[in-house]
Each structure stands twice: as C-alpha cells, then as structure tokens.
C-alpha cells in the first residue's frame, strides 16, 4: 500500500525546478517540450504516467568533463541510480534497487541470461546525444526491464550542410602514469533527403590515485577502466522519401586492458585498501568487444498512422582476467592451485521490432499503439585458456505482441496496455566444471508464456501542474548462467530446475510534477514487488549464489531546478530506497537488500552559472548517507551484516566558447577526499582484491572545434 507520509514529505521538498538549457532562456520564456521515445512512440513527459528522466546533451557534456563514464552521468542526474563503481564492471549499479534494461537506440545491450555486469561499456560517450530513463518496471521494450529502461540515443545531423568536429579530452592527477586522453573526429552531413553522421575515436587511460596519494587498485579479474584503451567507429546513414525514412546504424566498440599493473591486496588490519603495483597480471588483458547494427524504417502516414520497423543485431564479447581461483581448478589438467584460466562471455542477439501508432482510431481521442517484437539471444561462458564450458550455450527466443491504448480527455490522459511474452529457452547437455563435481546435466527446454500489463493516468489539474498514478509489470529471467554453472548434484536436468522460473515485477507509483517558465520539479513514491525475485548473495567461499526469494523495494524521489536569475540556476535531487527480502521462500520479509541490489540514500546539489557570455560553470556535490543493515543477521555460514560510512564529493566543471572552439575544464573530487567506494565498502564478503578506494582530485580539459 502507498504510504502518504513519505510522499507528502517528498512533495514538500519539491521546491526546486529543472531547466534543460540553463542560463539561455528569458525568465518568462516557456520551456521547450521534452519528448521521450523510449515508450515506443514520441511522447511529451507531461503525458507519460511515471517518473521520467532525460539527460540532455549539455548535461552529458558537462558530466563527461569530470569523468568519461556513462554510469557517473546516470548517478548524477537520475535520483534512483546507484553510485558509479568507477570500473568497467557495473556490479552494484542498480536503478531503484533493481536491474534496468540498457538500450542503444532501442537495441538491447543488456545480457540478462548471463550477465557479467560488463554491458555498461558498449559505445563511446561522444556518440550519445541524450539519455532517456524510464523508472520502474516496464515491458514496453521487452525482457529485462524489471527496474526500468535506460535508452541511449545516438547523434544525427540536425542542420543542412557539412560539419566537421574535432574533439580531444585529457585528464591528469599530475602523478606517475595518471594521464588519460581521448581524441575523436566526426562528420555530420545533411543535404536534402540524405544525411550521414560518422565518428571515430581512440582513447588511452592511465592509472588513478586516491585522496592519500596511493594508486587505486586495479580490478585485474573483472576488468577495469584503469590502464586500458580502446577505439570506436560509428556510422549512421539516413534517407528520407517523403513521409518515409530508411536509416542504417553501425557501431563497433573495442576496449581492452594493457596489463601493465597488477593488483595488491588490501590489508584490513592496517586499514589499507586494495592498491596496484607495476607488473603483468596472469592471462590476457580483459576486454569488451561490442558490435551493433540497426536498420530502421519509418512511415509517418501509413493507414493514417505512424509505422516503424527495426531490424537489429548485437554481438557482445567480454573477456575477464586470469586467476587460479578454486572454481577454475581441475586436477586432470594441473595440480590443485596451479591452473590459471580466465572466462569469456559471448552474447549474440538479433531481432525485430514493429510498431504502428494510430490516433483517433474508432473513437476520437483514442490512440492505438500496436506492435510485435522478436528476439533471438544465444549466450554462453567458456574458459578461454582451456576451452572448457562454464555456462552452456543458452538459446533463447522470444516473441511478444503488444497493444497500448491512450485516451485523452481534456486535462486527463489515460494509458494502458498488455504485452504477451512467449519465450523459449533451449540448453544442450553439458558437464559442469570439476570444482562443482564435474556432473553431466541433461539438456532441456523451458517455455514461458506471460501477459504483462500496465495502466496509468496523468491529470493536468492546474496550469503548470500535473499528477500521475501508474501500475506496471516487467518481465525478466534470473541469471540463468549462474544457475546452470553452479549445479553441484548428480542427475539434474535443465527442464526440472525450479530456479529458471521468470521474474515478474509489479511497480506502483504516484507522483506530482510542476513545469513553469522558471523551471520544473517532480516528486514520486513507488512500491515495487516480486513474488519470486532474485537475490545474489556471496557465500563463505566468495562465490555468487542466486536465491529465488520475494523482494520488495519502496522509495521516494524528488528532484528539480529553479532559475534564480537569468544567469544562475540551482538544482537538487534526493532519493531514498528501502528494499526488503527474505532468507528463504516462506520466511518473513525482514532482511534488507544489500549493496549489490540497493543504493544508499543520495542527495545531489548543484548550481549552474553563466558568469560571462559564452561561458558555463557548474558546481555540484553528492552526498551518500550512512547505511548499516542486517545487524547480527546470517544466512547459514554467511554474515549478512553491512556497514557503509557515507561521504560527500564535490566537483567543478565549465566551458568557454571562443572563435577558436569550445574549451572545457573539470575538477573531480575538488577536496581530494579519501574514501572507499559504496559497493566495496558495503558488501558483506570483504574481498582483499576488490576493496577499492575512489579517485582523488582529478583535473581534466577538453577542446572541441567545428568546421
């Protein structure tokens, strides 16, 4: 049930407002309408029953001055997003206590069947025009959005002519080997009905130092953004034919470690975090290799409606670092403790999405959205050095027709629909690793057929004011790979594993928004429940164990921005998340969700100032609150207790436009604060190889020139 008291507090705090392009509009000038496409058809945020965040191009540019990290931008501008790990691994980076579905122009980048938490690095940040975030469970874009949708929208030419852009970025802590640099070139051309946008970049990242001057520990096993480099090649071609458009998009992203540093374990007795030292870790360097291709077709006037079709493919490969962990051992290959190996995830997807939107069909004011999606996903995980199977190939297909109805009657918009998920999973017979017993697991097939529904309403009850109420469901699967690779009993078969049942998440939300000439504000309260959810727990051996237990996440958020003067805007955002689960099915819901699933309470304050024409300056501070949970609680031999000592970080960034181009600068962690990151500080199993401190004071500069 919704509790009015937290919501009332949230509304009372919503006294600030949001302006997309700060310091550039007159006080009495109305705000431009913000349109979101992650809902399958372009919609104003005032007509979407739910909490929506849109990170604008200017906001992205400012945040990338501080850290070239997409998760850092999400943590800054999306209240319910967890703190960035500052690593290539996104473990612990949740959205409202659950897993979001990541998209690139609508193409799924997430790998829910075998997630290695490496899907967050799939494209260069320079090709992203904006980020749309739909908070809360949703099935409108397919499987995996139990926590919401994060859709990265890529750039395309907007004006006629040819424009060349050169950009460069460097950051440094003025210590040995701490230099990062990236350079890229883009071409945007639009002539008549034809347009093309192309981008190529190369980057090299050095090491980082914490607030005490120590080298930050490198995650040689999961992969890291430290001591790494990569490149991106992106091309988008489009052609208009009257009311029709055909567009081809291709992106190839490659990011790889350099193996110049090894991990030095933390010393918990002395209070020393994980650090790094020169030296090559075992195995080949971790890497991400992602290839995405999309063919889009749109017809703006097909049978009096708008028709879109998308064909896509995505090939994802993530290589993890080498280790002689007990899981990798096999006495048939090497003496116990002497076998070094490393795993590699492959996830290949292709599919199609078809959508037709028809306003005023049958009834004036009634808009129909009809469509069907198809997805084929083949995921697996192998041991790269010895070519052993860790996770067998998971052959997954899904077909999902859907219908959405929207009726607008004066100040009220009602939106609802249903999506029928028909999914099929096939797994061949395989043998588990020797460490699990080397058992043969009989292959099998599992099918899932589920209708997921949503309904909501928006009431524009006064000028500049609106309120919404929504109830929506999301459809997902547990990390099937973890379930299957961990089978440690004989005579098991895929089609008998109870743990493969789907995850259905139901999200209820109520909120209020205000949008005026001087800004905007919003507040919402949500209640998200899964009767058969997934909770990842770390056992006494440090291995991940997937529990299928009910989970409930409640929370409230408030955010906004107000223009104080023509040149000064202030903003604030606060999020409180309260997740609960059970030790086992049928047990009381009295265990707090841990850091792997839930973020701490977060407050972000910022001021945007235009001190001189063609200059912009942003000062921001993020406060993560203390969190102590599950005191004295255990699950078998595992201690569930977690402690987090919160911290506050401040940053400064700015740009200056001149006749020679745009110059930018940034200072991350201005106070040079020493801190241990939220996730490594909180998790109950303290791994000395991953007790990472955050970056200390870091200076950055950028240059952009258009021709």
TIFI-882623 format. One record per residue (C-alpha): x, y, z. Coordinates in steps of 0.5 Angstrom, whole numbers, always signed. Example, Ala and Ser with C-alpha at 12.3 -4.5 7.8 and 13.67 -1.06 7.14 Angstrom:
     c1     c2     c3
    +25     -9    +16
    +27     -2    +14
REM end
This chain:
     c1     c2     c3
     +0     +0     +0
     +2     +7     -1
     +4    +11     +5
     +2    +18     +4
     +7    +21     +9
    +13    +20     +5
    +10    +22     -1
     +8    +29     +3
    +15    +30     +5
    +17    +29     -2
    +12    +34     -5
    +14    +39     +1
    +21    +38     -1
    +20    +39     -9
    +21    +47     -8
    +26    +47    -14
    +26    +46    -21
    +29    +43    -28
    +31    +47    -34
    +34    +43    -40
    +39    +49    -42
    +41    +53    -36
    +42    +61    -37
    +40    +61    -44
    +33    +63    -44
    +29    +69    -41
    +25    +68    -35
    +18    +69    -38
    +20    +64    -44
    +16    +58    -43
    +20    +51    -43
    +21    +47    -49
    +17    +41    -49
    +21    +35    -47
    +20    +29    -52
    +21    +22    -50
    +22    +16    -55
    +23    +10    -50
    +16     +9    -50
    +16     +6    -57
    +13    +13    -60
    +15    +20    -58
    +11    +23    -52
    +12    +29    -48
    +14    +28    -41
     +7    +31    -39
     +3    +25    -42
     +7    +19    -39
     +5    +16    -33
    +11    +15    -29
    +18    +18    -27
    +22    +20    -33
    +29    +23    -33
    +32    +26    -39
    +40    +28    -39
    +41    +33    -44
    +47    +34    -49
    +49    +40    -45
    +49    +36    -38
    +52    +30    -41
    +58    +35    -44
    +59    +38    -37
    +59    +31    -34
    +64    +28    -39
    +69    +34    -37
    +69    +31    -30
    +69    +23    -32
    +68    +20    -38
    +64    +15    -35
    +56    +14    -37
    +55    +11    -30
    +57    +17    -27
    +53    +21    -31
    +47    +17    -29
    +49    +17    -22
    +49    +25    -22
    +42    +26    -26
    +38    +20    -24
    +36    +20    -17
    +35    +13    -16
    +41    +11    -20
    +47     +8    -15
    +54    +11    -15
    +58     +9    -20
    +64     +4    -19
    +69     +8    -23
    +70     +1    -26
    +68     -3    -32
    +64     -7    -28
    +57     -5    -26
    +56    -10    -20
    +52     -6    -15
    +50     +0    -20
    +42     -1    -20
    +36     +3    -21
    +31     +4    -16
    +34     -3    -13
    +33     -7    -19
    +36     -8    -26
    +35     -4    -31
    +35     -5    -39
    +40     -2    -43
    +39     +0    -50
    +42     +4    -55
    +37     +7    -60
    +32     +2    -58
    +37     -4    -59
    +38     -8    -52
    +45     -8    -50
    +44    -12    -43
    +45    -19    -42
    +40    -22    -37
    +41    -29    -39
    +49    -29    -37
    +50    -22    -34
    +58    -21    -33
    +56    -14    -31
    +60    -11    -36
    +55     -9    -41
    +55     -1    -39
    +61     +0    -44
    +59     -1    -51
    +60     +5    -54
    +64    +12    -54
    +60    +17    -50
    +62    +22    -55
    +56    +19    -60
    +51    +20    -55
    +46    +26    -56
    +42    +24    -50
    +40    +19    -45
    +32    +17    -43
    +31    +14    -37
    +24    +11    -35
    +24     +9    -28
    +20     +3    -25
    +18     -4    -28
    +17     -4    -36
    +15     -9    -41
    +14     -4    -47
    +22     -5    -49
    +22    -13    -48
    +25    -17    -43
    +30    -15    -37
    +27     -8    -35
    +25    -10    -28
    +28     -4    -26
    +27     +1    -31
    +29     +3    -38
    +36     +7    -40
    +36     +9    -47
    +42    +12    -50
    +40    +16    -56
    +46    +17    -61
    +47    +23    -65
    +45    +25    -72
    +45    +31    -77
    +40    +37    -75
    +42    +42    -80
    +43    +43    -87
    +51    +43    -90
    +57    +39    -88
    +60    +40    -81
    +67    +37    -78
    +68    +37    -71
    +75    +35    -67
    +75    +34    -60
    +80    +32    -55
    +80    +31    -48
    +85    +30    -43
    +85    +29    -35
    +91    +28    -30
    +93    +28    -23
   +100    +30    -24
   +103    +24    -21
   +106    +18    -25
   +102    +15    -31
    +96    +18    -29
    +95    +21    -36
    +88    +20    -39
    +87    +22    -46
    +82    +21    -52
    +81    +24    -59
    +76    +24    -64
    +73    +26    -71
    +66    +27    -73
    +63    +29    -80
    +56    +31    -80
    +53    +32    -87
    +45    +33    -89
    +44    +35    -96
    +36    +35    -98
    +33    +28    -96
    +40    +25    -95
    +44    +25    -88
    +50    +22    -85
    +54    +22    -78
    +60    +19    -77
    +65    +18    -72
    +72    +15    -70
    +76    +16    -63
    +82    +13    -60
    +83    +13    -52
    +88    +11    -47
    +87    +11    -40
    +92    +11    -35
    +92    +10    -27
    +89    +14    -22
    +91    +16    -14
    +86    +16     -8
    +86    +22     -3
    +92    +20     +0
    +96    +19     -6
    +96    +11     -6
    +95     +8    -13
    +88     +6    -14
    +87     -2    -14
    +86     -4    -21
    +81    -10    -22
    +85    -15    -26
    +80    -20    -25
    +73    -17    -27
    +77    -12    -32
    +78     -4    -31
    +78     +3    -34
    +85     +4    -31
    +91     +2    -35
    +87     +1    -41
    +85     +4    -48
    +80     +3    -54
    +77     +6    -60
    +70     +7    -63
    +68     +7    -70
    +60     +9    -71
    +57    +11    -78
    +49    +13    -78
    +46    +14    -85
    +39    +16    -87
    +35    +18    -93
    +28    +21    -93
    +23    +19    -98
    +17    +24    -97
    +14    +21    -91
    +18    +15    -90
    +25    +14    -88
    +31     +9    -88
    +37     +9    -83
    +43     +5    -82
    +47     +5    -76
    +53     +1    -75
    +58     +2    -68
    +64     -2    -67
    +67     -1    -60
    +73     -4    -57
    +76     -3    -50
    +82     -7    -47
    +87     -7    -41
    +94     -6    -42
    +97    -11    -37
   +102     -6    -34
   +100     -6    -27
    +98    -12    -22
    +93    -12    -16
    +96    -11     -9
    +91    -14     -4
    +88    -10     +2
    +91    -10     +9
    +85    -10    +13
    +88    -10    +20
    +92     -3    +18
    +86     +0    +14
    +90     +0     +7
    +85     -1     +1
    +87     -5     -5
    +92     -2     -9
    +97     -3    -15
   +104     -4    -17
   +108     -5    -24
   +107    -12    -26
   +103    -16    -31
    +97    -20    -28
    +96    -27    -31
    +93    -28    -37
    +91    -24    -43
    +88    -17    -41
    +81    -16    -40
    +77    -13    -46
    +70    -11    -48
    +68    -12    -56
    +61    -10    -58
    +59     -9    -65
    +52     -7    -66
    +48     -6    -73
    +41     -3    -74
    +36     -2    -80
    +31     +3    -78
    +25     +4    -83
    +19     +9    -81
    +13    +11    -85
     +9    +17    -82
     +3    +17    -86
     +1     +9    -86
     -6     +8    -86
     -7    +15    -82
     -2    +12    -77
     +6    +12    -76
     +9     +6    -77
    +16     +4    -75
    +20     -3    -76
    +27     -4    -74
    +32    -10    -75
    +38    -11    -71
    +44    -15    -69
    +49    -14    -63
    +55    -18    -62
    +58    -18    -55
    +64    -21    -52
    +67    -20    -45
    +74    -23    -43
    +75    -23    -36
    +82    -23    -32
    +86    -29    -31
    +86    -33    -24
    +88    -39    -20
    +81    -39    -16
    +79    -45    -13
    +73    -45    -18
    +78    -46    -24
    +82    -52    -22
    +82    -59    -25
    +87    -64    -22
    +86    -67    -29
    +90    -61    -32
    +94    -59    -27
    +96    -60    -20
    +91    -56    -15
    +92    -49    -14
    +97    -48    -20
    +91    -48    -26
    +91    -41    -28
    +85    -39    -33
    +80    -34    -35
    +73    -34    -37
    +70    -30    -43
    +62    -29    -44
    +59    -29    -51
    +52    -26    -52
    +50    -25    -59
    +43    -22    -61
    +39    -21    -67
    +31    -19    -67
    +26    -14    -70
    +21     -9    -67
    +15     -7    -71
    +10     -1    -68
     +4     +2    -71
     +1     +8    -68
     -6    +11    -70
     -9    +17    -67
    -17    +17    -67
    -18    +10    -68
    -25     +8    -67
    -26    +13    -62
    -24    +21    -63
    -18    +22    -58
    -16    +15    -57
     -9    +13    -59
     -7     +6    -61
     +0     +3    -61
     +0     -4    -64
     +7     -8    -65
    +11    -14    -64
    +18    -16    -62
    +22    -22    -64
    +29    -23    -60
    +34    -29    -61
    +39    -29    -56
    +45    -34    -56
    +49    -33    -49
    +55    -37    -46
    +61    -37    -42
    +67    -41    -43
    +74    -42    -40
    +79    -38    -45
    +85    -42    -44
    +83    -49    -43
    +76    -48    -48
    +72    -51    -42
    +65    -50    -42
    +63    -46    -35
    +56    -44    -38
    +53    -48    -44
    +50    -44    -50
    +43    -41    -48
    +39    -41    -54
    +33    -36    -52
    +28    -34    -57
    +22    -29    -55
    +16    -27    -59
    +12    -21    -56
     +6    -18    -59
     +3    -12    -55
     -2     -6    -55
     -2     +0    -52
     -8     +5    -51
     -8    +12    -50
    -14    +16    -49
    -14    +24    -48
    -20    +28    -45
    -18    +35    -43
    -13    +35    -38
    -13    +28    -37
     -9    +22    -40
    -10    +15    -39
     -5    +10    -42
     -6     +2    -41
     -4     -4    -45
     -2    -11    -45
     +4    -15    -48
     +4    -22    -49
    +11    -25    -47
    +12    -32    -50
    +19    -34    -49
    +23    -41    -50
    +30    -43    -47
    +34    -49    -50
    +40    -52    -47
    +44    -58    -49
    +47    -63    -45
    +53    -60    -41
    +58    -62    -36
    +60    -57    -30
    +67    -55    -28
    +71    -60    -24
    +70    -56    -18
    +63    -57    -18
    +64    -64    -18
    +64    -65    -26
    +57    -67    -26
    +53    -68    -33
    +47    -64    -33
    +42    -66    -38
    +40    -61    -43
    +32    -59    -44
    +28    -54    -46
    +24    -49    -42
    +18    -44    -44
    +15    -38    -41
     +8    -35    -43
     +6    -29    -39
     +2    -23    -40
     +5    -17    -37
     +0    -11    -36
     +1     -3    -35
     -4     +2    -33
     -4     +9    -31
     -6    +16    -32
     -4    +24    -32
     -8    +29    -29
     -6    +36    -31
    -10    +39    -25
     -8    +46    -26
     -3    +51    -30
     +4    +48    -30
     +2    +42    -25
     +0    +35    -26
     +0    +29    -22
     +0    +21    -24
     -1    +15    -22
     +1     +8    -25
     +2     +1    -24
     +6     -3    -29
     +9    -10    -29
    +16    -12    -32
    +18    -19    -35
    +25    -22    -34
    +29    -28    -32
    +34    -30    -27
    +42    -30    -29
    +41    -37    -32
    +48    -38    -33
    +50    -37    -25
    +44    -42    -24
    +47    -47    -29
    +54    -47    -28
    +53    -48    -20
    +49    -55    -21
    +53    -59    -16
    +49    -65    -15
    +48    -71    -20
    +42    -73    -24
    +40    -66    -26
    +36    -63    -32
    +35    -56    -35
    +28    -57    -35
    +27    -59    -28
    +31    -53    -25
    +26    -49    -21
    +30    -43    -21
    +29    -42    -28
    +22    -39    -27
    +21    -32    -29
    +22    -26    -25
    +15    -21    -25
    +16    -15    -22
    +10    -10    -21
    +11     -3    -20
     +6     +2    -17
     +8     +9    -17
     +4    +16    -15
     +8    +23    -17
     +7    +30    -18
    +10    +35    -23
    +11    +42    -24
    +14    +46    -30
    +14    +53    -31
    +18    +59    -34
    +23    +59    -29
    +24    +51    -28
    +21    +45    -26
    +20    +40    -20
    +18    +33    -19
    +17    +28    -13
    +14    +21    -13
    +13    +15     -9
    +14     +8    -11
    +13     +1     -9
    +16     -5    -13
    +15    -12    -11
    +17    -19    -14
    +14    -25    -11
    +19    -30    -14
    +25    -25    -15
    +33    -26    -15
    +38    -24     -9
    +45    -25    -11
    +49    -27     -4
    +56    -28     -3
    +58    -35     +0
    +63    -36     +5
    +68    -38     -1
    +67    -31     -4
    +62    -35    -10
    +56    -32    -12
    +50    -36    -10
    +43    -34    -13
    +37    -34     -8
    +30    -34    -11
    +26    -31     -6
    +21    -25     -6
    +23    -18     -6
    +20    -11     -4
    +23     -4     -6
    +20     +2     -4
    +22     +9     -4
    +21    +16     -6
    +25    +21    -10
    +25    +29    -11
    +28    +33    -16
    +28    +40    -19
    +32    +46    -21
    +30    +53    -21
    +33    +59    -25
    +35    +64    -19
    +37    +70    -24
    +38    +70    -32
    +45    +67    -31
    +44    +63    -24
    +40    +56    -23
    +40    +52    -17
    +38    +44    -17
    +37    +39    -12
    +35    +31    -12
    +34    +27     -7
    +33    +19     -7
    +31    +14     -1
    +31     +7     -3
    +28     +2     +2
    +29     -6     +0
    +27    -12     +3
    +27    -19     +2
    +27    -26     +6
    +32    -31     +8
    +28    -36     +4
    +22    -37     +1
    +16    -37     +6
    +20    -33    +11
    +19    -26    +14
    +21    -20     +9
    +26    -18    +15
    +32    -18    +11
    +35    -11     +8
    +37    -11     +1
    +45    -11     +1
    +49     -6     -3
    +49    -11     -9
    +42     -9    -10
    +41     -3     -7
    +44     +4     -7
    +44     +9     +0
    +40    +15     +0
    +43    +20     -4
    +43    +28     -5
    +46    +32    -10
    +46    +39    -10
    +48    +43    -16
    +49    +51    -18
    +50    +53    -26
    +52    +60    -27
    +54    +64    -33
    +59    +69    -31
    +60    +72    -38
    +57    +71    -45
    +59    +64    -48
    +61    +61    -41
    +58    +56    -37
    +60    +54    -30
    +57    +48    -26
    +59    +46    -18
    +56    +40    -16
    +56    +36     -9
    +54    +29     -8
    +52    +26     -1
    +52    +19     +0
    +48    +17     +7
    +51    +12    +12
    +48     +5    +12
    +48     +0    +17
    +44     -6    +16
    +42    -13    +18
    +46    -13    +24
    +47    -19    +27
    +44    -23    +21
    +47    -29    +18
    +45    -34    +13
    +48    -40    +14
    +55    -39    +15
    +55    -32    +11
    +54    -26    +15
    +49    -21    +12
    +51    -15    +16
    +53     -9    +12
    +56     -2    +14
    +57     +4    +10
    +60    +10    +12
    +58    +16     +8
    +62    +21     +4
    +61    +28     +0
    +64    +29     -6
    +65    +36    -10
    +66    +37    -17
    +67    +43    -21
    +66    +44    -29
    +66    +49    -34
    +66    +51    -41
    +68    +57    -45
    +66    +58    -53
    +71    +62    -57
    +73    +64    -64
    +78    +58    -64
    +73    +53    -61
    +70    +51    -54
    +75    +50    -48
    +73    +46    -42
    +75    +44    -36
    +74    +40    -30
    +76    +38    -23
    +73    +32    -20
    +73    +31    -12
    +76    +38    -11
    +77    +37     -4
    +81    +31     -5
    +77    +27     -1
    +80    +20     +1
    +74    +15     +1
    +72     +7     +0
    +67     +7     -5
    +60     +5     -3
    +60     -2     -6
    +67     -5     -4
    +66     -2     +3
    +59     -5     +4
    +59    -12     +1
    +59    -17     +7
    +64    -21     +4
    +70    -16     +4
    +75    -19     -2
    +82    -16     -1
    +83    -16     -8
    +77    -11     -9
    +77     -6     -3
    +78     +0     -8
    +78     +7     -6
    +75    +12    -10
    +79    +17    -15
    +82    +23    -11
    +83    +30    -14
    +83    +30    -22
    +84    +35    -27
    +81    +35    -34
    +81    +39    -40
    +77    +39    -47
    +77    +42    -53
    +72    +42    -59
    +73    +45    -66
    +67    +45    -71
    +69    +47    -78
REM end
